[in-house]
């Protein structure tokens, strides 16, 4: 079985947030920015790996958003 999903979040500086997140992407993850949104797609064969990846991603997303709010253009 293949598990697939996408998380879409709105950001004031989506390119900054996506750039910060790309460094931590694992195999089966793709992150991109477009139209004020950061979109990360996941695919995996293991439910536990997917849950752990999404959990890590959400923590990294919160940190990236905070940092990008304080970094100058």
Secondary structure, 3 states (H helix, E strand, C coil): CCEEEEEEEECCCHHHHHHHHHCCCCCCEEEEEECCEEEEEEEECCHHHHHHHHHHHHHHHHHHHHHHHHCCC
